Amino acid sequence: MSRVVATLKTELAAWRTRSLADEDAVYLYLDAFALRVRSAGKVVSVPVLGVVGVRSDGGKHLLALELCGGESAAAWKGCLDDLVGRGLRAPVLCIIDGNPGLRRAVGEVWPRAAVQRCCVHKLRNLERKAPKHALAEIRDDFHRIVYAANADAARAAYAAFERKWAKRCPGVVMSLREGGDELLTFFTFPKGQWKTLRTTNTIERLHEEFRRRVKTQGSLPSEDAALTLLFGLVVSGQIKLRRIDGWRKIAAVLNQHSVAA
């Protein structure tokens, strides 16, 4: 067992410093999750920053796993700067949650990349600001926006949402406006990819698998052990990442992007 762990640590060190110049990351999913780790005799909750890329063939690949002290803009920028420093080219699209530090870091590192805010996270935010009696109705109205037939219909539903709820639930409307047009970015991509691109579910599912595999341990003995375990679950094939829906249309996205550039 010790030899297996030693081998994984060596592979992890190589993976974290490998060149990314030949990596093909059209879309990036970025998110963090908390992991319980023993540090200085105490069990603490440590954020793990994760980045999953989508290649031009639709395949997903893990690009980064970083333990850090928090989800600040500085922490995320350090993670992204490391990817760029190892040769990763700017993605066409970044799919993120509502963390302001992450949004700021993406804007600084890849200012020309499109950004999609996770619609699931935004709906949760709206629900937290809504009275219980209006929850179902607000949920339905929000779904009319993000499940609209096209971008024009989505914008019409967005405007209708604002008119309907501005006086009754101003906090809900303020939260919706905070997401702004970045809630609708996915409409500019092929329709077959909308389901995949409008949320961070792709990376959330990966993180959920990580949690499921470690929850019986309560906490991990060290930060090194935590990263080694997570990395081992992916490279061993115990956690598989399948192609995204609508991946055959990625070539058209790249062609459109190159023309626009």
Backbone as CSV, one residue per row, in Angstrom:
resi,resn,N_x,N_y,N_z,CA_x,CA_y,CA_z,C_x,C_y,C_z
1,MET,0.822,-1.204,0.000,0.000,0.000,0.000,0.859,1.257,0.000
2,SER,1.937,1.236,0.802,2.804,2.407,0.870,3.451,2.686,-0.475
3,ARG,3.774,1.611,-1.231,4.361,1.806,-2.556,3.347,2.432,-3.511
4,VAL,2.091,2.006,-3.393,1.032,2.567,-4.239,0.859,4.061,-3.950
5,VAL,0.837,4.416,-2.658,0.690,5.820,-2.269,1.872,6.635,-2.760
6,ALA,3.074,6.090,-2.609,4.277,6.799,-3.054,4.234,7.037,-4.560
7,THR,3.775,6.022,-5.310,3.666,6.165,-6.764,2.651,7.238,-7.129
8,LEU,1.500,7.228,-6.429,0.461,8.238,-6.694,0.971,9.650,-6.391
9,LYS,1.733,9.787,-5.311,2.280,11.105,-4.976,3.219,11.601,-6.063
10,THR,4.026,10.700,-6.587,4.945,11.065,-7.664,4.164,11.477,-8.909
11,GLU,3.127,10.698,-9.232,2.307,11.015,-10.399,1.560,12.332,-10.211
12,LEU,1.091,12.582,-8.986,0.383,13.832,-8.698,1.315,15.027,-8.875
13,ALA,2.536,14.912,-8.368,3.498,16.005,-8.504,3.780,16.301,-9.967
14,ALA,3.908,15.244,-10.781,4.157,15.427,-12.217,2.943,16.040,-12.900
15,TRP,1.756,15.593,-12.491,0.504,16.095,-13.079,0.305,17.573,-12.789
16,ARG,0.666,18.001,-11.601,0.456,19.391,-11.190,1.452,20.358,-11.822
17,THR,2.510,19.833,-12.418,3.519,20.698,-13.032,3.671,20.447,-14.534
18,ARG,2.829,19.576,-15.095,2.975,19.209,-16.505,2.652,20.384,-17.415
19,SER,3.212,20.336,-18.610,2.891,21.362,-19.605,1.452,21.180,-20.092
20,LEU,0.772,22.299,-20.262,-0.596,22.282,-20.785,-0.665,22.914,-22.178
21,ALA,0.505,23.090,-22.800,0.562,23.758,-24.099,-0.225,22.996,-25.167
22,ASP,-0.283,21.685,-25.029,-0.998,20.884,-26.021,-2.414,20.530,-25.583
23,GLU,-2.804,21.032,-24.412,-4.151,20.735,-23.931,-5.186,21.549,-24.706
24,ASP,-6.301,20.946,-24.879,-7.374,21.478,-25.710,-8.570,21.708,-24.792
25,ALA,-8.743,22.934,-24.306,-9.829,23.227,-23.367,-10.723,24.317,-23.949
26,VAL,-11.802,23.901,-24.601,-12.726,24.844,-25.222,-13.618,25.486,-24.168
27,TYR,-14.163,24.659,-23.281,-14.991,25.122,-22.173,-14.301,24.749,-20.867
28,LEU,-14.475,25.581,-19.861,-13.955,25.274,-18.527,-15.080,25.376,-17.502
29,TYR,-15.164,24.370,-16.645,-16.060,24.410,-15.492,-15.188,24.659,-14.265
30,LEU,-15.548,25.658,-13.480,-14.750,26.021,-12.311,-15.643,26.069,-11.078
31,ASP,-15.195,25.407,-10.025,-15.999,25.363,-8.796,-15.102,24.888,-7.668
32,ALA,-15.550,25.110,-6.447,-14.810,24.658,-5.269,-15.729,23.855,-4.369
33,PHE,-15.147,22.976,-3.582,-15.911,22.259,-2.566,-15.050,22.104,-1.327
34,ALA,-15.693,21.865,-0.186,-14.980,21.774,1.085,-14.637,20.333,1.421
35,LEU,-13.441,20.153,1.961,-12.974,18.835,2.349,-12.475,18.911,3.783
36,ARG,-12.832,17.934,4.600,-12.394,17.921,5.997,-11.031,17.256,6.092
37,VAL,-10.072,18.031,6.613,-8.678,17.586,6.668,-8.131,17.841,8.068
38,ARG,-7.298,16.924,8.541,-6.662,17.122,9.849,-5.414,17.979,9.659
39,SER,-5.338,19.060,10.411,-4.204,19.977,10.308,-3.856,20.496,11.697
40,ALA,-2.595,20.347,12.087,-2.121,20.809,13.404,-2.975,20.260,14.536
41,GLY,-3.358,18.996,14.436,-4.123,18.337,15.481,-5.601,18.638,15.485
42,LYS,-6.076,19.431,14.526,-7.490,19.765,14.452,-8.064,19.370,13.098
43,VAL,-9.367,19.108,13.074,-10.050,18.834,11.815,-10.629,20.146,11.303
44,VAL,-10.197,20.544,10.118,-10.647,21.814,9.544,-11.261,21.562,8.166
45,SER,-12.117,22.470,7.753,-12.729,22.392,6.440,-11.904,23.243,5.473
46,VAL,-11.373,22.605,4.454,-10.474,23.286,3.524,-11.090,23.305,2.127
47,PRO,-11.153,24.466,1.492,-11.681,24.516,0.126,-10.723,23.855,-0.868
48,VAL,-11.293,23.135,-1.801,-10.532,22.565,-2.908,-11.029,23.233,-4.187
49,LEU,-10.142,23.920,-4.881,-10.499,24.558,-6.150,-10.335,23.534,-7.267
50,GLY,-11.372,23.393,-8.080,-11.333,22.416,-9.158,-11.606,23.056,-10.504
51,VAL,-10.916,22.560,-11.530,-11.130,23.030,-12.903,-11.234,21.814,-13.812
52,VAL,-12.337,21.723,-14.533,-12.544,20.653,-15.512,-12.653,21.281,-16.894
53,GLY,-11.865,20.773,-17.849,-11.907,21.270,-19.208,-12.678,20.346,-20.121
54,VAL,-13.218,20.910,-21.192,-13.898,20.129,-22.231,-13.109,20.300,-23.525
55,ARG,-12.632,19.196,-24.059,-11.845,19.229,-25.296,-12.746,19.397,-26.514
56,SER,-12.115,19.608,-27.658,-12.874,19.785,-28.890,-13.592,18.511,-29.313
57,ASP,-13.174,17.367,-28.768,-13.886,16.119,-29.059,-14.981,15.842,-28.030
58,GLY,-15.237,16.801,-27.149,-16.292,16.658,-26.146,-15.872,15.972,-24.875
59,GLY,-14.665,15.417,-24.856,-14.198,14.732,-23.662,-13.846,15.704,-22.549
60,LYS,-14.142,15.313,-21.315,-13.819,16.138,-20.155,-12.512,15.657,-19.526
61,HIS,-11.753,16.591,-18.994,-10.511,16.221,-18.330,-10.266,17.159,-17.157
62,LEU,-9.760,16.582,-16.080,-9.467,17.352,-14.876,-8.170,18.127,-15.093
63,LEU,-8.226,19.436,-14.903,-7.052,20.282,-15.132,-6.389,20.728,-13.839
64,ALA,-7.174,20.905,-12.791,-6.589,21.415,-11.557,-7.352,20.940,-10.338
65,LEU,-6.612,20.680,-9.283,-7.129,20.434,-7.939,-6.189,21.159,-6.989
66,GLU,-6.679,22.190,-6.320,-5.815,22.972,-5.453,-6.472,23.193,-4.103
67,LEU,-5.797,22.802,-3.023,-6.267,23.134,-1.686,-5.788,24.534,-1.355
68,CYS,-6.665,25.328,-0.750,-6.284,26.704,-0.437,-6.996,27.155,0.830
69,GLY,-6.661,28.354,1.278,-7.235,28.859,2.513,-8.633,29.425,2.364
70,GLY,-9.069,29.681,1.138,-10.396,30.245,0.915,-10.655,30.398,-0.570
71,GLU,-11.898,30.824,-0.896,-12.283,31.007,-2.295,-12.171,32.470,-2.703
72,SER,-11.086,33.107,-2.320,-10.906,34.515,-2.641,-10.515,34.692,-4.101
73,ALA,-10.594,35.942,-4.566,-10.146,36.243,-5.920,-8.671,35.919,-6.075
74,ALA,-7.882,36.196,-5.043,-6.443,35.923,-5.105,-6.168,34.431,-5.226
75,ALA,-6.916,33.618,-4.470,-6.723,32.166,-4.532,-7.073,31.628,-5.910
76,TRP,-8.212,32.063,-6.434,-8.619,31.606,-7.764,-7.669,32.121,-8.840
77,LYS,-7.229,33.364,-8.723,-6.308,33.899,-9.735,-4.992,33.137,-9.712
78,GLY,-4.542,32.767,-8.518,-3.318,31.974,-8.435,-3.465,30.635,-9.137
79,CYS,-4.631,30.013,-8.973,-4.910,28.731,-9.629,-4.926,28.897,-11.148
80,LEU,-5.606,29.925,-11.633,-5.719,30.141,-13.076,-4.393,30.604,-13.679
81,ASP,-3.674,31.447,-12.954,-2.361,31.891,-13.437,-1.413,30.708,-13.602
82,ASP,-1.521,29.744,-12.709,-0.678,28.549,-12.815,-0.994,27.781,-14.098
83,LEU,-2.278,27.648,-14.421,-2.674,26.963,-15.658,-2.122,27.696,-16.882
84,VAL,-2.248,29.020,-16.867,-1.746,29.821,-17.989,-0.226,29.722,-18.078
85,GLY,0.425,29.757,-16.920,1.877,29.662,-16.887,2.399,28.353,-17.445
86,ARG,1.571,27.322,-17.379,1.972,26.019,-17.934,1.487,25.841,-19.372
87,GLY,0.953,26.920,-19.957,0.672,26.897,-21.384,-0.775,26.760,-21.790
88,LEU,-1.712,26.735,-20.828,-3.118,26.573,-21.196,-3.618,27.797,-21.945
89,ARG,-4.229,27.578,-23.102,-4.780,28.675,-23.888,-6.133,29.110,-23.314
90,ALA,-6.523,30.332,-23.617,-7.784,30.870,-23.108,-8.959,30.056,-23.625
91,PRO,-9.915,29.723,-22.768,-11.105,28.984,-23.211,-12.081,29.904,-23.934
92,VAL,-13.009,29.310,-24.654,-14.087,30.069,-25.276,-15.105,30.481,-24.217
93,LEU,-15.361,29.579,-23.252,-16.419,29.796,-22.260,-16.000,29.259,-20.910
94,CYS,-16.304,30.021,-19.858,-16.119,29.568,-18.477,-17.485,29.464,-17.819
95,ILE,-17.774,28.310,-17.201,-19.036,28.102,-16.490,-18.722,28.131,-15.001
96,ILE,-19.350,29.067,-14.281,-18.996,29.302,-12.888,-20.255,29.458,-12.027
97,ASP,-20.063,29.396,-10.706,-21.170,29.706,-9.812,-21.149,31.211,-9.536
98,GLY,-21.761,31.642,-8.459,-21.851,33.071,-8.200,-20.753,33.639,-7.322
99,ASN,-19.691,32.873,-7.072,-18.623,33.366,-6.208,-17.955,34.594,-6.832
100,PRO,-18.001,35.748,-6.150,-17.450,36.971,-6.755,-15.942,36.917,-6.977
101,GLY,-15.221,36.223,-6.092,-13.777,36.101,-6.260,-13.424,35.339,-7.515
102,LEU,-14.162,34.264,-7.773,-13.934,33.480,-8.989,-14.255,34.316,-10.222
103,ARG,-15.369,35.040,-10.183,-15.741,35.858,-11.343,-14.677,36.905,-11.639
104,ARG,-14.156,37.519,-10.599,-13.123,38.533,-10.787,-11.855,37.923,-11.371
105,ALA,-11.470,36.759,-10.862,-10.256,36.102,-11.347,-10.376,35.718,-12.814
106,VAL,-11.534,35.181,-13.198,-11.747,34.812,-14.607,-11.646,36.046,-15.495
107,GLY,-12.239,37.151,-15.062,-12.195,38.375,-15.850,-10.793,38.926,-16.012
108,GLU,-9.963,38.747,-14.993,-8.590,39.248,-15.065,-7.692,38.351,-15.910
109,VAL,-7.868,37.050,-15.785,-6.978,36.116,-16.479,-7.397,35.906,-17.929
110,TRP,-8.715,35.789,-18.161,-9.229,35.553,-19.514,-10.318,36.584,-19.838
111,PRO,-9.955,37.833,-20.046,-10.963,38.892,-20.221,-11.851,38.705,-21.447
112,ARG,-11.417,37.944,-22.436,-12.216,37.776,-23.656,-13.082,36.520,-23.626
113,ALA,-12.932,35.704,-22.607,-13.734,34.479,-22.521,-15.177,34.822,-22.154
114,ALA,-16.125,34.131,-22.774,-17.528,34.261,-22.374,-17.718,33.606,-21.006
115,VAL,-18.694,34.089,-20.257,-18.956,33.544,-18.914,-20.420,33.155,-18.808
116,GLN,-20.654,31.946,-18.312,-22.004,31.468,-18.017,-22.131,31.287,-16.519
117,ARG,-23.093,31.986,-15.925,-23.374,31.797,-14.505,-24.308,30.611,-14.345
118,CYS,-24.047,29.785,-13.369,-24.835,28.579,-13.141,-26.281,28.938,-12.787
119,CYS,-27.208,28.437,-13.573,-28.629,28.735,-13.354,-29.169,28.053,-12.093
120,VAL,-28.612,26.912,-11.734,-29.056,26.222,-10.519,-28.664,27.024,-9.279
121,HIS,-27.434,27.512,-9.255,-27.005,28.336,-8.122,-27.844,29.597,-8.020
122,LYS,-28.136,30.213,-9.155,-28.926,31.441,-9.119,-30.338,31.176,-8.605
123,LEU,-30.940,30.075,-9.030,-32.278,29.755,-8.533,-32.254,29.558,-7.019
124,ARG,-31.242,28.916,-6.498,-31.134,28.750,-5.040,-31.053,30.102,-4.352
125,ASN,-30.300,31.027,-4.952,-30.197,32.369,-4.380,-31.557,33.066,-4.364
126,LEU,-32.291,32.933,-5.470,-33.619,33.542,-5.541,-34.537,32.953,-4.469
127,GLU,-34.493,31.659,-4.305,-35.366,30.985,-3.337,-35.066,31.420,-1.905
128,ARG,-33.792,31.689,-1.621,-33.445,32.134,-0.268,-34.006,33.518,0.043
129,LYS,-34.256,34.304,-0.987,-34.764,35.656,-0.786,-36.281,35.759,-0.950
130,ALA,-36.918,34.631,-1.263,-38.356,34.638,-1.556,-39.167,34.152,-0.356
131,PRO,-40.368,34.702,-0.154,-41.260,34.174,0.892,-41.742,32.776,0.494
132,LYS,-42.034,31.963,1.472,-42.395,30.572,1.202,-43.599,30.439,0.284
133,HIS,-44.575,31.323,0.455,-45.802,31.184,-0.331,-45.564,31.467,-1.819
134,ALA,-44.434,32.141,-2.149,-44.171,32.491,-3.550,-43.113,31.606,-4.198
135,LEU,-42.564,30.668,-3.442,-41.442,29.876,-3.950,-41.767,29.156,-5.254
136,ALA,-42.873,28.442,-5.277,-43.209,27.645,-6.462,-43.411,28.532,-7.682
137,GLU,-44.056,29.673,-7.476,-44.343,30.566,-8.595,-43.052,31.202,-9.124
138,ILE,-42.170,31.597,-8.214,-40.887,32.182,-8.619,-40.045,31.147,-9.356
139,ARG,-40.075,29.923,-8.869,-39.330,28.849,-9.521,-39.837,28.636,-10.946
140,ASP,-41.143,28.602,-11.108,-41.723,28.412,-12.447,-41.360,29.562,-13.383
141,ASP,-41.415,30.791,-12.871,-41.093,31.951,-13.701,-39.616,31.972,-14.085
142,PHE,-38.761,31.539,-13.170,-37.331,31.472,-13.495,-37.075,30.399,-14.549
143,HIS,-37.769,29.272,-14.428,-37.622,28.207,-15.412,-38.064,28.666,-16.803
144,ARG,-39.024,29.561,-16.867,-39.449,30.098,-18.168,-38.309,30.868,-18.841
145,ILE,-37.433,31.420,-18.035,-36.270,32.124,-18.595,-35.239,31.122,-19.116
146,VAL,-34.796,30.227,-18.246,-33.643,29.388,-18.601,-34.006,28.192,-19.475
147,TYR,-35.315,27.867,-19.542,-35.740,26.787,-20.435,-36.507,27.332,-21.636
148,ALA,-36.294,28.596,-21.956,-36.967,29.216,-23.092,-36.505,28.582,-24.396
149,ALA,-37.305,28.759,-25.441,-36.998,28.146,-26.737,-35.804,28.789,-27.420
150,ASN,-35.538,30.065,-27.106,-34.417,30.766,-27.716,-34.073,31.986,-26.869
151,ALA,-33.029,32.702,-27.292,-32.552,33.835,-26.498,-33.588,34.945,-26.414
152,ASP,-34.285,35.217,-27.504,-35.292,36.281,-27.485,-36.421,35.954,-26.507
153,ALA,-36.868,34.709,-26.518,-37.925,34.284,-25.594,-37.424,34.356,-24.154
154,ALA,-36.149,34.033,-23.948,-35.569,34.090,-22.601,-35.534,35.528,-22.091
155,ARG,-35.144,36.462,-22.957,-35.101,37.865,-22.542,-36.506,38.402,-22.250
156,ALA,-37.475,37.959,-23.027,-38.860,38.371,-22.773,-39.333,37.834,-21.424
157,ALA,-38.988,36.579,-21.124,-39.368,35.980,-19.847,-38.637,36.658,-18.689
158,TYR,-37.397,37.055,-18.933,-36.600,37.776,-17.931,-37.292,39.108,-17.594
159,ALA,-37.671,39.850,-18.633,-38.348,41.138,-18.424,-39.684,40.953,-17.709
160,ALA,-40.405,39.895,-18.068,-41.684,39.609,-17.416,-41.478,39.288,-15.942
161,PHE,-40.405,38.555,-15.634,-40.074,38.227,-14.245,-39.847,39.513,-13.454
162,GLU,-39.061,40.431,-14.023,-38.782,41.691,-13.337,-40.066,42.481,-13.078
163,ARG,-40.917,42.585,-14.086,-42.163,43.348,-13.921,-43.056,42.741,-12.846
164,LYS,-43.131,41.429,-12.840,-44.051,40.745,-11.930,-43.598,40.829,-10.473
165,TRP,-42.274,40.705,-10.241,-41.790,40.533,-8.875,-41.087,41.764,-8.294
166,ALA,-40.902,42.814,-9.092,-40.125,43.971,-8.628,-40.669,44.572,-7.329
167,LYS,-42.001,44.708,-7.226,-42.589,45.300,-6.020,-42.871,44.254,-4.948
168,ARG,-43.280,43.076,-5.378,-43.647,42.037,-4.409,-42.423,41.433,-3.727
169,CYS,-41.339,41.233,-4.472,-40.127,40.607,-3.926,-38.896,41.304,-4.510
170,PRO,-38.624,42.549,-4.090,-37.500,43.295,-4.677,-36.147,42.603,-4.495
171,GLY,-35.968,41.890,-3.381,-34.705,41.182,-3.155,-34.468,40.089,-4.185
172,VAL,-35.548,39.424,-4.593,-35.464,38.378,-5.602,-35.042,38.975,-6.938
173,VAL,-35.646,40.096,-7.301,-35.321,40.735,-8.577,-33.890,41.274,-8.564
174,MET,-33.459,41.821,-7.440,-32.076,42.299,-7.336,-31.090,41.156,-7.530
175,SER,-31.418,40.005,-6.967,-30.553,38.839,-7.119,-30.519,38.366,-8.565
176,LEU,-31.672,38.378,-9.230,-31.717,37.997,-10.647,-30.855,38.954,-11.472
177,ARG,-31.006,40.241,-11.221,-30.238,41.238,-11.977,-28.744,41.088,-11.725
178,GLU,-28.368,40.625,-10.546,-26.949,40.423,-10.249,-26.339,39.416,-11.215
179,GLY,-27.120,38.407,-11.590,-26.633,37.425,-12.573,-26.596,38.011,-13.972
180,GLY,-27.561,38.875,-14.273,-27.590,39.598,-15.538,-27.569,38.713,-16.772
181,ASP,-26.961,39.236,-17.825,-26.901,38.519,-19.098,-26.078,37.235,-19.022
182,GLU,-25.230,37.128,-17.994,-24.401,35.927,-17.886,-25.214,34.681,-17.524
183,LEU,-26.480,34.868,-17.169,-27.366,33.718,-16.991,-27.838,33.172,-18.332
184,LEU,-27.698,33.974,-19.382,-28.237,33.618,-20.694,-27.155,33.364,-21.737
185,THR,-25.904,33.348,-21.350,-24.806,33.157,-22.301,-24.967,31.874,-23.104
186,PHE,-25.453,30.814,-22.464,-25.522,29.505,-23.126,-26.380,29.531,-24.386
187,PHE,-27.314,30.495,-24.482,-28.171,30.575,-25.666,-27.379,30.895,-26.940
188,THR,-26.163,31.423,-26.798,-25.348,31.752,-27.967,-24.564,30.544,-28.474
189,PHE,-24.705,29.408,-27.803,-24.020,28.178,-28.186,-25.028,27.194,-28.789
190,PRO,-24.548,26.126,-29.425,-25.473,25.170,-30.063,-26.509,24.626,-29.078
191,LYS,-27.740,24.475,-29.546,-28.853,24.081,-28.676,-28.612,22.738,-27.995
192,GLY,-27.948,21.835,-28.685,-27.682,20.525,-28.092,-26.767,20.580,-26.882
193,GLN,-26.095,21.722,-26.676,-25.190,21.884,-25.533,-25.809,22.682,-24.390
194,TRP,-26.998,23.229,-24.602,-27.576,24.128,-23.597,-27.670,23.479,-22.218
195,LYS,-28.168,22.263,-22.172,-28.348,21.583,-20.883,-27.031,21.464,-20.136
196,THR,-25.962,21.184,-20.866,-24.653,21.000,-20.260,-24.021,22.315,-19.836
197,LEU,-24.256,23.373,-20.612,-23.547,24.637,-20.388,-24.238,25.590,-19.425
198,ARG,-25.522,25.396,-19.133,-26.203,26.401,-18.312,-25.996,26.201,-16.809
199,THR,-25.334,25.127,-16.401,-25.079,24.894,-14.979,-23.654,24.371,-14.774
200,THR,-23.223,24.382,-13.530,-21.924,23.790,-13.174,-22.074,22.319,-12.775
201,ASN,-23.179,21.691,-13.161,-23.429,20.306,-12.754,-22.290,19.358,-13.123
202,THR,-21.616,19.628,-14.245,-20.521,18.755,-14.680,-19.458,18.615,-13.596
203,ILE,-19.017,19.728,-13.044,-17.982,19.658,-12.015,-18.585,19.366,-10.640
204,GLU,-19.842,19.765,-10.429,-20.507,19.455,-9.162,-20.626,17.940,-8.977
205,ARG,-20.940,17.233,-10.072,-21.050,15.768,-9.973,-19.709,15.142,-9.620
206,LEU,-18.635,15.683,-10.184,-17.303,15.191,-9.845,-17.017,15.405,-8.368
207,HIS,-17.318,16.593,-7.881,-17.096,16.891,-6.471,-17.963,16.020,-5.567
208,GLU,-19.171,15.738,-6.006,-20.051,14.868,-5.223,-19.475,13.463,-5.141
209,GLU,-18.876,13.010,-6.216,-18.211,11.701,-6.194,-17.045,11.710,-5.213
210,PHE,-16.287,12.799,-5.201,-15.194,12.920,-4.242,-15.735,12.818,-2.814
211,ARG,-16.800,13.572,-2.533,-17.377,13.560,-1.180,-17.865,12.161,-0.802
212,ARG,-18.515,11.513,-1.739,-19.066,10.181,-1.467,-17.967,9.183,-1.110
213,ARG,-16.822,9.301,-1.779,-15.737,8.345,-1.542,-15.020,8.583,-0.221
214,VAL,-15.052,9.815,0.297,-14.282,10.111,1.515,-15.147,10.270,2.757
215,LYS,-16.489,10.287,2.605,-17.345,10.620,3.751,-17.232,9.596,4.880
216,THR,-16.937,8.348,4.560,-16.834,7.331,5.609,-15.596,7.526,6.472
217,GLN,-14.644,8.336,6.000,-13.404,8.534,6.751,-13.499,9.692,7.740
218,GLY,-14.569,10.475,7.661,-14.719,11.606,8.569,-13.818,12.753,8.176
219,SER,-12.518,12.531,8.237,-11.550,13.541,7.797,-10.329,12.814,7.253
220,LEU,-9.561,13.503,6.435,-8.356,12.931,5.861,-7.150,13.366,6.685
221,PRO,-6.116,12.518,6.784,-5.020,12.781,7.723,-4.177,14.008,7.409
222,SER,-4.148,14.465,6.158,-3.345,15.634,5.804,-3.809,16.190,4.466
223,GLU,-3.347,17.387,4.139,-3.682,17.974,2.846,-3.085,17.158,1.709
224,ASP,-1.853,16.686,1.896,-1.223,15.853,0.865,-2.032,14.593,0.611
225,ALA,-2.507,13.972,1.692,-3.300,12.748,1.557,-4.600,13.029,0.831
226,ALA,-5.195,14.179,1.102,-6.455,14.541,0.455,-6.283,14.666,-1.052
227,LEU,-5.292,15.432,-1.482,-5.074,15.615,-2.912,-4.679,14.304,-3.590
228,THR,-3.877,13.516,-2.916,-3.450,12.231,-3.487,-4.638,11.316,-3.701
229,LEU,-5.551,11.270,-2.727,-6.733,10.425,-2.851,-7.624,10.889,-4.001
230,LEU,-7.906,12.188,-4.051,-8.771,12.712,-5.105,-8.164,12.460,-6.484
231,PHE,-6.904,12.723,-6.618,-6.205,12.487,-7.888,-6.251,11.004,-8.255
232,GLY,-6.037,10.150,-7.272,-6.042,8.706,-7.523,-7.383,8.193,-8.003
233,LEU,-8.476,8.777,-7.507,-9.811,8.352,-7.932,-10.042,8.618,-9.424
234,VAL,-9.448,9.701,-9.917,-9.624,10.046,-11.330,-8.697,9.230,-12.217
235,VAL,-7.395,9.203,-11.883,-6.434,8.533,-12.770,-6.636,7.024,-12.791
236,SER,-7.212,6.472,-11.730,-7.450,5.028,-11.692,-8.688,4.624,-12.481
237,GLY,-9.464,5.616,-12.887,-10.685,5.324,-13.629,-11.881,5.028,-12.752
238,GLN,-11.739,5.140,-11.411,-12.880,4.899,-10.521,-13.958,5.973,-10.712
239,ILE,-13.516,7.169,-11.102,-14.443,8.234,-11.455,-14.216,8.553,-12.923
240,LYS,-15.241,8.418,-13.710,-15.123,8.626,-15.150,-15.833,9.913,-15.560
241,LEU,-15.266,10.583,-16.535,-15.846,11.816,-17.058,-16.226,11.571,-18.517
242,ARG,-17.531,11.613,-18.805,-17.986,11.313,-20.165,-18.053,12.580,-21.016
243,ARG,-18.208,12.396,-22.310,-18.327,13.529,-23.214,-19.581,14.354,-22.906
244,ILE,-19.520,15.641,-23.254,-20.693,16.485,-23.040,-21.728,16.232,-24.132
245,ASP,-22.966,16.550,-23.827,-24.025,16.488,-24.833,-23.733,17.505,-25.942
246,GLY,-24.042,17.132,-27.169,-23.870,18.056,-28.286,-22.428,18.323,-28.666
247,TRP,-21.537,17.409,-28.307,-20.110,17.676,-28.524,-19.733,17.797,-29.998
248,ARG,-20.514,17.193,-30.886,-20.180,17.280,-32.311,-20.267,18.710,-32.850
249,LYS,-20.933,19.600,-32.114,-21.072,20.992,-32.550,-19.916,21.870,-32.056
250,ILE,-18.990,21.305,-31.306,-17.893,22.115,-30.778,-17.024,22.666,-31.907
251,ALA,-16.846,21.890,-32.966,-16.049,22.360,-34.101,-16.622,23.655,-34.669
252,ALA,-17.955,23.714,-34.762,-18.605,24.924,-35.264,-18.385,26.098,-34.326
253,VAL,-18.394,25.830,-33.029,-18.126,26.880,-32.037,-16.716,27.427,-32.216
254,LEU,-15.754,26.524,-32.370,-14.361,26.944,-32.553,-14.196,27.744,-33.837
255,ASN,-14.872,27.325,-34.896,-14.780,28.039,-36.153,-15.361,29.450,-36.022
256,GLN,-16.513,29.548,-35.365,-17.149,30.851,-35.143,-16.270,31.737,-34.285
257,HIS,-15.658,31.132,-33.261,-14.804,31.886,-32.351,-13.565,32.405,-33.073
258,SER,-12.966,31.584,-33.931,-11.758,32.002,-34.644,-12.066,33.122,-35.618
259,VAL,-13.243,33.083,-36.233,-13.658,34.141,-37.159,-13.870,35.448,-36.404
260,ALA,-14.537,35.343,-35.244,-14.804,36.530,-34.435,-13.518,37.150,-33.920
261,ALA,-12.525,36.280,-33.595,-11.254,36.776,-33.083,-10.479,37.514,-34.163
